Amino acid sequence: MHYTTLVKAVYYAPRGRQRLMHLGQIVAQRYLDAEALLIGVIGDAGAGKSLIIRGMFPGLVLTNDDDGVNVRPLPVLEDAQADHFRTHTYHLDVRFEMAFTPLWELADAVKKAISAGRRVVVEHFELLYPLLNVNAEMLIGIGEEVVVTIPTLFGPFPAEIAEEAYESLVYRKMAHSAEDLTGIVLEQMGIEPPTFHSDVRRGFVVEFTRQPEVDLAEVERRVLEYIQQDLPISVYNENAILIGQEKLKCSGPRIHMASTGEIVNFRLDKNFHYSPISKTFLLAGRVG
C-alpha cells in the first residue's frame, strides 16, 4: 500500500466566487482521498468556506449557505438519531448549529456517520474537535491563504490552522477593499478596467494589456482620500457592493472591511511591472 504524506499546500485565497469554487475543485482533485470520511474546514465568516466546499463537492446540500438557506432538521443529526443514513456525504456548520443543538450531540452524530462509512464535511471544525477527539482526514484553513493539510496523529491540529486562518483574513479583506478603491480611482481618471486580477501576499495585483498613462502617485493619493473618509462598505447583492452610496460590481462582496477607514498602510508600487511571458503590465498594491 502506498501513502502520500502532505505536510502543507498553500494557495493565495482568491476573492471572486468563481475563482474560489475553481480552487475548491483543484484541492479536491489533488488532495482528497476518495475514502476520506471526515473533512474539516476552518475560517471566519466571509472567508469563502462555503464556496470552497461547493467546488470540492458539487451538488452537496449545504445546511447553512451564503444565500441564507437553512436546512432543518439537520440531516446528519436526524439520520444519526434514526440510525439510518440516507446519503453518502453530509454537511455541518458547527457555529450555526450550536444555536440549536449541544456540541456533544453534534459530535455524537458525526461519529455515528463516519462509523457507518459516511462522509461529513464540517465547517468550523475547530469548535467540534475537543468533543469529537478525532482529527479530520483533511483540514482546510481559509484566511489570507488557503492552507490544505492531511493530518497525522501528530498534527497539525485544528487550533493551529484556526489561529493562522483567523488572524490573516483581515489582510485579505483589506487588500480586496483597497483593490476596489483603486479600481474606482482608475476609472475616474479614464483608465480602462484591468484585464486580469491576481494576488500577492498582503496585497493585490491587476494586469493591463497596455501600460496605462497615469500618475501612480496621484492614484495612491486619491485612494488614501477614500480611506480617510471612512466610508461604509456593505453588500448590495451577490455581484455588487456599496462604498458609501457608490454601487460597484464585485465578484466577492462579503470579503471586505466594514469601512474604508479600516484599511491600514495602503501603498501602490510606483511603477508598472512588465511580464514578458504574459506580455502584460502589472500594478501591485499592498496593505498592512
VOTI-272184 format. One line per 3 residues: number of its first residue (from 1); for each residue z, y, x of C-alpha. Coordinates in pm, 1 decimal. Example, Ala and Ser with C-alpha at 12.3 -4.5 7.8 and 13.67 -1.06 7.14 Angstrom:
BEGIN
1	780.0,-450.0,1230.0 | 714.0,-106.0,1367.0
END
This chain:
BEGIN
1	0.0,0.0,0.0 | -93.6,346.1,133.7 | 123.9,652.8,81.4
4	24.5,1014.2,142.8 | 320.0,1243.0,214.1 | 258.9,1604.7,115.4
7	515.2,1842.3,262.0 | 380.7,2158.0,101.3 | 49.4,2301.7,-16.2
10	42.5,2677.8,-68.1 | -214.8,2882.5,-259.6 | -231.1,3250.5,-345.5
13	-130.8,3275.8,-711.2 | -432.8,3430.2,-883.4 | -391.4,3693.0,-1152.9
16	-654.5,3600.3,-1410.2 | -637.5,3345.7,-1692.1 | -948.5,3152.6,-1584.0
19	-851.5,3157.3,-1214.5 | -504.6,3019.5,-1292.4 | -645.0,2737.8,-1505.2
22	-901.9,2657.3,-1237.0 | -625.7,2638.4,-975.9 | -434.0,2400.4,-1204.2
25	-741.4,2177.8,-1219.3 | -767.1,2178.4,-838.0 | -396.7,2093.2,-797.7
28	-428.3,1800.0,-1036.7 | -738.4,1664.8,-865.7 | -592.9,1689.3,-514.3
31	-227.5,1601.0,-554.5 | -145.2,1443.6,-891.9 | -84.6,1070.0,-878.2
34	-223.2,903.7,-1189.9 | 104.4,714.3,-1223.0 | 337.3,1014.0,-1170.3
37	563.4,1048.5,-1472.1 | 786.6,1348.9,-1402.9 | 623.4,1683.3,-1323.1
40	843.3,1988.7,-1261.1 | 705.7,2341.4,-1296.7 | 918.8,2635.3,-1184.0
43	866.4,3010.1,-1221.9 | 979.2,3316.2,-1414.1 | 830.2,3445.8,-1740.0
46	477.1,3574.5,-1690.7 | 417.7,3381.8,-1368.6 | 139.6,3172.1,-1525.3
49	315.9,2836.5,-1565.4 | 150.5,2757.0,-1897.4 | -196.8,2834.7,-1764.6
52	-147.1,2615.8,-1456.5 | -32.7,2333.9,-1687.0 | -334.7,2382.5,-1915.2
55	-561.6,2349.1,-1612.6 | -382.2,2037.0,-1491.8 | -360.0,1864.6,-1830.4
58	-646.0,1974.5,-2059.4 | -561.5,1907.9,-2422.9 | -186.3,1880.6,-2368.7
61	1.3,2047.9,-2655.5 | 244.4,2299.8,-2507.5 | 560.8,2319.4,-2715.6
64	613.4,2689.4,-2642.5 | 299.7,2862.0,-2517.5 | 199.0,3218.8,-2433.4
67	43.2,3268.0,-2777.5 | 385.6,3227.6,-2939.4 | 310.8,2883.1,-3084.4
70	635.0,2684.0,-3103.9 | 608.8,2314.3,-3188.0 | 902.3,2192.9,-3398.9
73	1060.6,1947.5,-3389.8 | 1026.2,1893.0,-3017.1 | 801.2,1584.0,-2980.3
76	971.0,1423.5,-2677.0 | 1315.0,1469.1,-2834.3 | 1205.4,1340.2,-3174.7
79	1035.4,1033.8,-3024.7 | 1332.3,959.8,-2797.0 | 1567.4,968.7,-3095.5
82	1335.4,739.1,-3290.8 | 1295.9,515.8,-2983.7 | 919.7,522.7,-3039.4
85	691.9,723.5,-2810.3 | 362.1,812.7,-2977.0 | 178.0,974.3,-2686.5
88	145.3,941.6,-2310.8 | 217.2,1297.5,-2194.4 | 480.9,1537.9,-2326.8
91	562.1,1899.4,-2253.4 | 906.6,2059.7,-2243.6 | 1006.7,2422.4,-2181.4
94	1374.1,2391.1,-2086.4 | 1460.2,2761.9,-2104.1 | 1320.8,2787.9,-2457.3
97	1470.0,2459.8,-2582.4 | 1818.9,2549.2,-2454.5 | 1846.7,2777.5,-2758.4
100	1823.3,2475.6,-2989.7 | 1938.8,2167.0,-2800.2 | 2213.8,2092.9,-2543.6
103	2083.6,2031.7,-2192.5 | 2235.2,1683.8,-2174.8 | 2038.3,1582.7,-2485.0
106	1712.6,1709.8,-2334.4 | 1790.5,1523.4,-2009.9 | 1854.7,1200.1,-2201.9
109	1523.4,1236.5,-2387.9 | 1331.5,1288.0,-2062.4 | 1499.5,986.5,-1902.4
112	1410.1,770.4,-2202.3 | 1049.5,888.0,-2195.1 | 991.3,818.0,-1825.6
115	1171.2,481.8,-1857.2 | 916.8,397.6,-2127.6 | 631.9,484.0,-1890.2
118	557.2,822.8,-2046.7 | 481.4,1139.6,-1850.9 | 686.2,1455.7,-1909.8
121	580.1,1798.3,-1781.0 | 893.9,2012.8,-1758.3 | 886.2,2393.7,-1730.3
124	1197.8,2549.4,-1571.2 | 1271.6,2210.6,-1420.1 | 1549.8,2357.3,-1201.7
127	1763.5,2407.3,-1514.9 | 1740.5,2042.2,-1618.4 | 1769.2,1881.3,-1275.6
130	2152.3,1896.7,-1241.1 | 2189.5,1684.4,-1556.6 | 1880.4,1473.8,-1501.5
133	1976.9,1391.8,-1141.6 | 1621.0,1266.9,-1082.5 | 1379.9,1481.2,-883.9
136	1026.0,1535.1,-1005.6 | 742.3,1334.9,-852.0 | 552.9,1663.4,-821.3
139	717.6,2005.9,-801.6 | 515.7,2323.4,-853.4 | 665.8,2666.9,-791.4
142	478.0,2975.5,-911.2 | 568.2,3317.1,-773.7 | 357.3,3529.1,-542.0
145	212.8,3197.7,-430.0 | 168.7,2858.7,-593.1 | 363.3,2600.4,-393.7
148	290.8,2231.0,-453.7 | 520.2,1962.2,-315.6 | 562.2,1585.7,-353.8
151	940.0,1546.6,-304.8 | 1109.9,1256.6,-134.9 | 1473.5,1154.4,-162.8
154	1549.8,1423.6,93.8 | 1376.2,1708.9,-89.1 | 1252.2,1962.7,-134.9
157	1482.2,2018.4,-431.5 | 1420.9,2234.8,-740.5 | 1670.1,2505.5,-639.2
160	1479.6,2567.0,-313.3 | 1146.7,2600.5,-492.0 | 1303.7,2819.8,-762.5
163	1454.1,3063.3,-511.7 | 1117.8,3114.5,-343.8 | 925.6,3146.6,-671.4
166	1161.2,3387.0,-847.3 | 1212.4,3618.6,-550.1 | 843.0,3652.2,-465.1
169	698.8,3704.8,-815.3 | 780.1,4075.8,-807.4 | 528.4,4130.6,-525.4
172	252.6,3964.3,-727.0 | 331.9,4183.9,-1027.2 | 340.0,4496.6,-809.9
175	9.4,4404.4,-645.9 | -161.4,4343.3,-980.0 | -32.6,4670.0,-1127.2
178	-141.0,4861.4,-816.5 | -483.0,4693.8,-827.2 | -535.8,4810.5,-1185.7
181	-431.4,5166.4,-1097.9 | -674.9,5162.0,-804.9 | -948.8,5047.6,-1042.3
184	-874.8,5336.2,-1277.9 | -891.4,5589.9,-994.6 | -1215.8,5447.1,-852.3
187	-1375.9,5463.3,-1198.0 | -1261.9,5824.9,-1238.7 | -1429.3,5901.1,-903.2
190	-1759.4,5749.7,-1021.1 | -1741.6,5423.9,-824.3 | -1891.4,5110.8,-980.5
193	-1639.3,4832.2,-1050.0 | -1591.8,4574.6,-772.2 | -1794.3,4254.5,-791.7
196	-1504.8,4026.5,-697.6 | -1123.5,4027.0,-691.0 | -931.7,3831.2,-430.7
199	-583.5,3809.7,-283.0 | -384.9,3890.3,27.1 | -14.1,3841.7,86.4
202	178.1,4119.0,-91.0 | -137.0,4296.5,-192.3 | -488.1,4267.8,-333.1
205	-848.8,4267.4,-217.0 | -1153.0,4395.0,-406.6 | -1510.7,4341.8,-289.8
208	-1824.0,4553.6,-328.2 | -2186.1,4461.9,-259.8 | -2242.3,4815.1,-126.4
211	-1992.3,5031.6,57.5 | -1870.4,5298.7,-186.1 | -1897.0,5659.2,-74.1
214	-1537.6,5758.6,-139.9 | -1242.5,5913.5,40.7 | -985.6,5631.5,50.8
217	-702.9,5869.9,140.9 | -779.1,6058.4,-182.2 | -786.7,5731.5,-377.9
220	-443.4,5643.7,-239.1 | -308.4,5991.1,-323.5 | -423.6,5962.7,-686.2
223	-278.2,5612.9,-723.5 | 53.4,5741.1,-589.1 | 41.7,6015.9,-852.6
226	17.8,5748.9,-1124.1 | 311.8,5568.4,-963.8 | 522.4,5884.8,-952.9
229	456.5,5948.4,-1324.8 | 642.7,5621.1,-1400.6 | 408.1,5531.9,-1688.5
232	496.4,5227.0,-1901.2 | 275.7,4918.6,-1862.2 | 254.1,4690.4,-2165.4
235	43.8,4404.4,-2301.3 | -216.8,4520.7,-2553.9 | -372.8,4179.9,-2617.6
238	-472.6,3875.9,-2409.1 | -756.5,4072.0,-2247.4 | -612.4,4421.6,-2211.2
241	-306.5,4626.0,-2114.0 | -183.0,4979.0,-2177.6 | -87.0,5201.9,-1886.2
244	77.2,5491.9,-2064.3 | -167.8,5544.9,-2350.9 | -470.1,5431.8,-2148.3
247	-619.4,5095.5,-2250.2 | -754.0,4884.1,-1965.6 | -928.6,4546.6,-1953.7
250	-718.8,4288.0,-1772.6 | -750.5,3911.6,-1731.0 | -376.9,3866.6,-1661.0
253	-195.9,4106.4,-1897.0 | 153.5,3955.2,-1853.8 | 152.9,3975.0,-1473.7
256	258.3,4338.6,-1435.3 | 560.6,4552.6,-1366.3 | 717.4,4722.4,-1668.9
259	613.0,5064.7,-1537.8 | 406.8,5220.1,-1260.5 | 722.9,5363.9,-1103.5
262	837.2,5011.3,-1011.3 | 550.9,4973.6,-758.8 | 710.3,5008.9,-416.2
265	543.6,5132.7,-96.3 | 181.1,5124.8,-212.6 | -79.8,5194.0,54.3
268	-454.4,5140.8,93.8 | -631.3,5035.6,410.0 | -831.3,5345.3,502.0
271	-1145.9,5153.6,595.2 | -1369.8,4905.1,418.3 | -1390.1,4570.4,596.4
274	-1736.2,4417.5,612.4 | -1769.8,4040.8,572.4 | -2085.8,3914.0,746.1
277	-2053.1,3580.9,564.4 | -2039.4,3709.6,206.4 | -2218.8,4035.5,300.4
280	-1964.6,4234.5,101.0 | -1736.0,4530.9,170.1 | -1367.5,4457.2,121.3
283	-1095.1,4703.9,30.2 | -732.3,4593.8,68.9 | -426.8,4745.5,-94.5
286	-68.7,4649.5,-14.5 | 274.0,4682.0,-172.9 | 637.1,4612.7,-90.2
END
